[in-house]
Amino acid sequence: MSTDKPNQAETAVSEDDTIQLYEKHKTVYVRAVKGWWASWRWVFVALTQLIFYSTIWLQWNGRQAVLFDILERKFYLFGLVLWPQDVIYLTLLLLISAYSLFLFTAVAGRLFCGYACPQTVYTEIFLWIEEQVEGSRASRIKLDNGPFNASKLLKKSLKHIIFLLIALWSGWTLVGWFYPVRDLLADTLSLNLGGWSLFWILFYSSFFYMQAGFLREQVCKYMCPYARFQGVMYDPDTLVITYDPKRGEPRGSRKKGQDHKVAGLGDCVDCSICVQVCPTGIDIRNGLQYECIGCGACIDACDDVMEKVHSPKGLVRYTSENALAQHYDMQALLRHIFRPRIMLYTTVLWAIIIATAVSLYLRNPLKLDIIRDRSVLFREAQDGRIENLYKLRIMNTSEHRRRVQISAEGLPDLEVSGDGVVDMPPAANKAIGIALRGDAEAGKQGANRVHLQVRDVDNNDVVVREATTFILPR
């Protein structure tokens, strides 16, 4: 048996070195910034929240204008009512979303992440509340590093109470998109919320509170799949937030009134404000990183510093890799934006949008499902004719009351028992049983292919036709 002992180097490695599989989380204290990009970010915050909180209160034909009613299996979009049978439109919506993502990312990077993503929007709101309660970035760092006292308890408690109230309101509103909001309000005020409604309100509220109040940039860095695959949608002509190293380096501080060019310095004063304002805590001067959400905060911060030191703005700016390397002017930059790849994405996207719009416009408001009665293949009526029984489910997907006529064709003298007229309420479906009658000699023995037709009595252009079988005795 070997009795060799580990040498000193091996012992040192095993005892002193620790392999870190995960980076230790460091709190990102975001500094407030003002500027052109920050203003646009708040415009999108206001716009998205206006849509989210107010749309569910709009009324259309006496009901909620936008409602994804899971219980009734109906999606209401103003005058449009979609049923489970309309799943093709969900597919088209996903295609439109995917091609929009490809197009916007290929043109200008992570625009959605920086301005309209719910994670970004609510993090921005919560950061603003945090600043109002706890103070500036320096004050928040001092507060967190300071002793736990009454002032710290008061500020932290007030901040989290506000966070929780916004999270509860947001979770309640989100449930209102899937459950009639006026009924939800009545149930809430009467303390009569159902178990599932209460569960989903608390479930979504906890996600709002956790992700915007605590996780923040960690969602963008570790959880969001878009950050991981965005690189495959970039090319050298994609507009991204970029630091100009030729102009900025070598970086360094300078004395007031000093000509930094004479001192051999670039325009970057190494103030690190671009890092302090970044919501994900990265340094844009290290090049494009997957954590960058394209919010433009570093552009506003750097432009403000450049203005103060009397240097040209644009040290950090929206530009492309090719434009930065080859010093494109604005016209050349625009020419490279509208490249073949972008034109292809745009053409495909508009083709899908137009096809979807035309399909919705021409969509038949009547739908018909047919189920044969399996218990009795056929039976002989009193007059000697053969009857087959069926169960029909007729759907009126429009919001207009309709009277429909049921008829049959495919065999001579084939008819529907009774008058075959059904009254269909708006956005409703009915299950009815009918009998088809035909002569025993009207077709071949066994199964015969026939068609059932449902036609609007007041509008002959609205008609749906489905095939089934009519069985004659052998």
ABEGO torsion letter per residue (X at the ends): XBABBBBAAAAAAAAABBBBABBBBBBBBBBBBBEAAAAAAAAAAAAAAAAAAAAAABBBGGBBABBBBAAAGBBBBEABBBBAAAAAAAAAAAAAAAAAAAAAAAAAEBAAAAAABAAAAAAAAAAAAAAAAAEBAAAAAAAAABBBBAAAAAAAAAAAAAAAAAAAAAAAAAAAAABBAAAAAAAAAAGABBAAAAAAAAAAAAAAAAAAAAAEAAAAAAABAAAAAAAAABBAABBBBBBBAAAAOBBEBBBBGBBAAAAGBBABAGAGAAAAABAAGBBAAAEBBAABAGAGAAAAAAAAAAAAAGBBBGABBBBBAAAAAAGBBAAAAAAAABBAAAAAAAAAAAAAAAAAAAAAAABBABBBBBBBBAABABBBBAAGBBBBBBBBBBBBABABBBBBBBBBBGBBGBBBBEAGBBBBBBGBBBBBBBBBBBBAAABBBEBBBBBBBBBBAABAABBBBBBBBBBBBX
